[in-house]
Amino acid sequence: MVGKNIGGLAARRRRNLWIGFGLTLAVVLAAGAGVLLTVKPWTDEFRHGGLTTAAPPAPVRPFPQVAPAPSNAPAPSPAGVAAALAPIIGNPDLGAFAGQVTDADSATVLWSGDPNRPMIPSSTAKILLTAAALLTLPADHRVTTKVVAGAAPNELVLVGGGDPTLTAEPEGKGYYPNGPRLSDLVSQIKSSGRAADTILVDTSAYTGPSMAKGWDPIDIGDGSIAPIDPVMIDGGRLRPLVEYSPRTATPGLDAGRRLATDLGLDPAKVRLGTAAPGAAEVASVRSAPLRDRLRDLMVYSDNVLAETVGREISVATGGEASFTGAVNAVNAALSKAGFDVSGVDMHDNSGLSVDDRIPARLLDRIVATAAKPTAFTAIQPSNTMARPENDQLATTLAPLLDALPIAGATGSLTSRYVVRDRNAAGWVRAKTGTLSVSSALVGYVLDADGRVLTFALMSNDRPPEVSRPALDAIAGTLRNCGCS
């Protein structure tokens, strides 16, 4: 469990990163939960089943707690970090490797290796997307799916607005928490009294191709992606509650067919079409707030959700709702905020494309900015003057930290740090990235001295089963590091 705390109005006011000590680290093995049996073989007691019961051990009570990262923790040095990492960064399992480590408190780069080299980011590209969304859109921003009257009699048009989280499951049972329900559309349509025998599906909110350059159609059946339509049911999953369920190749049409079925209409009559300008609205539902969707796409590395949020950013800034528009909008938002986007070459916002490239420097700098102390830092002992430290940028990006998976506990890090590098379980929070040709890990960790270190670690040209343990070992070493 990691959160943040806003300190009081002192000479040095700061946002503290909270580290949970009881979430994944304190697993109590309670022997008292069962009965301890002792057996004496080759005795009468054994032959006659004379098992004896030992006295139960004293109960053990866990004491989970959180505490802020101390403001006076010893500052790590570049030499200390380099010495700690030296034995592991040369691991051949890392393949083509690039990375950067930063002290969040001082914004000092402590170690870097080829940090400007554009690397395949895989899903760590969602760091850029999430940062751009936080910089561009309000946290409670929502998108709307609606049904309007068609041009022909008894015709309805399902108009996609960019929400793939619509669900046909019972309340509270869809894949996406708080996703809008198809049954609400059905109820509103029936309440309107409007007769219907035909459903059109309007997907014109999105332009350009529905599959990005560098995507493999095999990933539709494998469950990593669906063609990007502006309306989907449970992200196009054929098995709605399964994360990597096979997806449909026609998510927009499938949503219309399910709507027709639930209205008692013939799904065979569903076809693509376009709503007339100013068509009367019959029903509508809204997505969950942006803050919830960002959390879901980061924790579970949801590619479909990432691509739709990218288009949401583009539309909000006057761009087109396409892969190109979304990529340009994300880069523009980051550049406007002062981030150096040189070396970035993206074809999607999810990181699924094997043609994507991002330098480790940029990924680490975004996380380090989100993790830095905010408000004002005294520059004279008398505190008669103070220097702003770009408080607003750090405060705006801070929610990104809470959207990162927790090592050994949540999302795409659930199964990592549970066998190897267990010392870092619960301490590392990071976005994972995995493709057949690359692995990456971008996030932050509290070191042994209580200092917050951010990192971007990127491995190319090795299969993930080889490179991921090597990346985990680096972050685990940073956790152990008392590198002042």
C-alpha angles and dihedrals in degrees: 000000000000126000138145137254128208109221127220127268098283130141087270111036114184145166109244124210110228119219121201116223098186106043104084105347101061104065105160117210100206110198087185089067089079138024122272110221125197122199129200106201123209094023134109089253090058095046091050095043093256099166117170127213120227121220111268116255120249111279117261119215120199118222108204113191143162128222133180122253102262116253092217099051113140111269114243118234128223089238092052094049092045091052092050093049098041096089094052110032090071091060107132088217087076091067111186099008135187130168151149135207123198136187100234094204097058099020087233117153104232100183137002137174118191090330095167095052111111107239135183100265100190109189096346082083084082087075088069092045095049093047091050091048091052090049094048112031135047115254092243095050114139137184125222133226113196144177118220135182115274127231092248125063115273091011126131128189123212104210117202115217099180104281118130093174099081109127136200091197123107118277112298093007104093123112093251117058111243092005115158117263128238088213089067090057090048092050093049092048092050092046090053090064090223113150117226138177101162134054124199122191117217111203095162093114087085124057134196127026121342093219122057130230108271095028120125116218088219087074090070092065091038091057102243098112147359128207105278109254122163092240126044139152113238091341091303093297115159088205100043100204098044116094097213097031116149109268132224120253090217106045097159094051091044090055090053092047092052091049090051092049092051090050090052093250131133108270089203088072093060114111141157117274144142129256116237115249110268094012113170113263115237102175141353142182131189133222125244114275118283092250090063094045092049090052092050095047091049101042095043097028092233109190098190092051090048093054093050093048089051090057089046089059092048094051091048090055096045099264132124123272097245139103090266094046093048094048092048091048093052093048091047093051092050094045091049089053090056102261119141105238096179111134093030114129111168133172097179139011099238098062093236093123115095087211094064119111131188129164117237089233093069096046092050093045092055093051092043090052091051090049100046124110113266139210116036135338119205113240096187128047089235089056089221090137133030135194122221113236099203090274096175096056093050092045092049093051097041095094087066088073093057091051094060119104117251118238111256093359121059143032120329091355095055095103097038127087090023098104106015127034090012091162087077096051109121092010102071116072113183148147111244127214125195133174129148089261102036148032129191139177123197125175144076143283138190109243125220091270093053096257121139112236123187123203145184114198119181129182125184133180096032129094112253095243087063102037102040096067089050091052092046089053091057093052089044090054090052088054090054093044119118088174106162 
